[in-house]
């Protein structure tokens, strides 16, 4: 009897979703995910894909069908979604969509300690990041246009819209931070400069915010 299934790997969800459409063998699953640019949402390697397929099969979420062969290529086992797998897919999706979960992005961890860098360096790094994010936003415009030209409706690649919105939000915040730090309107900027001139000691959290300091949200209003 297998242990209860742990919903920790988004690739497993993607596999269940693909098999909800039609029966497939793992090679076709990987090709379809790449064609749809979903490798940006799930970490995809052939090794991890076969591991996921084996785990889903062990839990009764999919079952093996007939093996197929094309030319001299090895046989490929076609898998189909079971009723249990369909129920798992829908329940997992409901949970993912409805329930926010705390995540731990690396950028946020860096931002928490950005005051340890000299102001000029931090500003330059943020500007470099914002430029890279801008390139990524533009690249997604091209990908979305290509998918639309293929006749795919927006719903088929809606995760790209979400990813692009998140990239825009991060880019805009990063630019705001760099601009505010340069203009001296960022709360705590005087302590920050003093700290790196060697004129300040103590904890930045003990320093009251300047009355003129504004948050990114306030600047967007």
C-alpha positions in Angstrom: 0.0 0.0 0.0 1.7 3.3 -1.1 1.9 6.2 1.3 -0.5 9.1 0.9 0.5 11.2 -2.1 2.4 14.3 -1.3 1.6 17.2 -3.6 5.0 18.7 -3.7 6.0 18.5 -7.4 4.3 20.8 -10.0 5.5 18.5 -12.7 3.2 15.8 -11.4 0.3 18.2 -11.7 1.3 19.0 -15.3 1.4 15.3 -16.2 -2.1 14.7 -14.8 -3.3 17.7 -16.8 -1.8 16.4 -20.0 -3.4 13.0 -19.5 -6.7 14.7 -18.8 -6.5 15.8 -22.5 -5.5 12.4 -24.0 -3.4 9.3 -23.4 0.3 9.9 -23.9 3.7 8.4 -23.5 6.4 10.3 -21.5 8.3 11.5 -24.6 5.1 13.1 -25.9 4.4 14.6 -22.5 7.8 16.3 -22.5 7.4 17.5 -26.1 4.0 18.9 -25.4 5.1 20.8 -22.3 8.0 22.3 -24.2 5.8 23.3 -27.2 3.5 25.1 -24.7 6.5 26.8 -22.9 5.4 25.2 -19.7 9.0 24.4 -18.8 9.0 27.9 -17.3 6.4 26.8 -14.8 7.7 23.3 -14.0 11.2 22.0 -13.8 11.4 19.4 -16.6 14.0 16.7 -17.3 13.4 13.3 -18.7 14.7 11.7 -15.6 12.4 13.6 -13.3 9.4 13.0 -15.7 9.8 9.2 -15.6 10.2 9.4 -11.8 6.9 11.3 -11.6 5.1 9.0 -13.9 6.2 6.0 -11.9 5.0 7.6 -8.6 1.6 8.6 -10.1 1.2 5.1 -11.4 2.1 3.6 -8.0 -0.6 5.7 -6.4 -3.2 4.6 -8.9 -3.6 8.0 -10.6 -2.6 6.6 -14.1 -2.2 3.3 -15.7 -0.1 1.9 -18.5 -1.7 1.0 -21.7 -0.3 -0.5 -24.9 3.4 0.0 -25.8 4.0 1.6 -29.2 7.1 1.5 -31.5 8.1 3.8 -34.3 10.8 2.4 -36.6 13.9 1.3 -34.8 13.1 3.4 -31.7 12.5 1.7 -28.4 9.0 0.8 -27.3 7.1 3.6 -25.6 4.4 2.9 -23.0 1.3 5.0 -23.4 -0.4 6.1 -20.1 -4.0 7.0 -19.4 -5.6 8.9 -16.5 -7.7 6.9 -14.1 -10.8 8.1 -12.3 -8.8 8.4 -9.1 -6.2 10.5 -11.0 -8.9 12.7 -12.4 -10.2 13.3 -8.9 -6.7 14.0 -7.6 -6.1 16.5 -10.4 -9.2 18.5 -9.7 -8.8 18.5 -5.9 -5.1 19.5 -6.2 -6.0 22.3 -8.6 -8.8 23.6 -6.3 -6.3 23.8 -3.5 -3.6 25.5 -5.5 -6.0 28.2 -6.9 -7.9 28.9 -3.7 -5.3 28.7 -0.9 -2.3 31.2 -0.8 0.8 29.5 0.4 3.9 31.3 1.8 6.8 31.0 -0.6 10.4 32.0 0.0 11.7 33.8 -3.1 15.4 34.4 -3.2 15.1 38.0 -4.3 13.0 38.9 -1.2 15.8 37.3 1.0 18.3 39.6 -0.7 16.1 42.7 -0.5 15.8 42.2 3.3 19.6 42.7 3.6 20.1 45.2 0.8 21.1 47.9 3.3 24.3 46.0 3.9 25.5 47.1 0.4 26.7 50.6 -0.3 23.8 52.7 -1.7 25.4 53.4 -5.1 26.1 49.7 -5.6 22.6 48.6 -4.5 21.1 51.2 -6.9 23.2 49.9 -9.8 22.4 46.3 -9.1 18.7 47.1 -8.9 18.8 48.9 -12.2 20.6 45.9 -13.8 17.9 43.6 -12.5 15.1 45.8 -13.7 16.7 45.9 -17.2 16.8 42.1 -17.2 13.2 41.8 -16.1 12.2 44.2 -18.8 13.9 41.9 -21.4 12.0 39.0 -20.0 8.7 40.8 -20.2 9.4 41.7 -23.8 10.4 38.1 -24.6 7.1 36.8 -23.2 5.3 39.2 -25.5 6.9 37.4 -28.5 6.1 34.0 -27.1 2.5 34.9 -26.5 2.1 36.4 -30.0 3.6 33.1 -31.5 1.2 31.0 -29.5 -1.8 33.2 -30.6 -0.6 32.9 -34.2 -0.8 29.1 -33.8 -4.5 29.5 -33.1 -4.2 28.7 -29.4 -6.7 30.7 -27.2 -5.4 32.8 -24.3 -6.7 30.2 -21.8 -4.2 27.7 -23.2 -1.2 29.9 -22.1 -2.8 31.9 -19.3 0.1 31.1 -17.0 2.3 33.2 -19.3 0.1 36.2 -18.6 0.4 35.6 -14.9 4.2 35.2 -15.1 4.5 38.4 -17.2 2.3 40.3 -14.6 4.6 39.1 -11.8 7.7 40.1 -13.8 6.2 43.6 -14.5 5.4 44.0 -10.8 8.9 43.1 -9.7 10.5 45.3 -12.4 8.4 48.3 -11.4 9.1 47.8 -7.7 12.8 47.4 -8.4 12.9 50.6 -10.5 11.0 52.4 -7.8 13.5 51.3 -5.1 16.4 52.5 -7.2 14.8 55.8 -8.1 13.8 56.5 -4.4 17.2 55.5 -3.1 18.9 57.9 -5.7 16.5 60.7 -4.9 16.9 60.4 -1.2 13.1 59.8 -0.5 13.6 56.2 0.7 12.9 56.0 4.4 16.2 55.4 6.3 18.3 56.7 3.4 20.3 59.0 5.7 21.2 56.2 8.1 22.1 54.0 5.1 24.6 56.6 3.7 26.0 57.2 7.2 26.4 53.5 7.8 28.6 53.1 4.8 30.6 56.3 5.6 31.3 54.8 9.0 29.3 57.5 10.8 26.5 55.3 12.0 26.1 52.3 14.4 23.2 50.3 15.6 20.2 48.9 14.0 18.4 50.4 11.0 15.1 49.3 12.6 15.8 51.7 15.5 15.8 54.7 13.1 12.5 56.4 12.6 11.2 56.7 9.1 11.6 60.2 7.5 8.2 62.0 7.2 8.7 62.3 3.4 9.3 58.6 2.9 6.7 57.0 0.5 6.1 53.4 -0.3 5.9 52.0 -3.8 2.1 51.6 -3.5 1.7 55.2 -2.5 3.7 56.4 -5.5 1.5 54.3 -7.8 -1.7 56.1 -6.7 
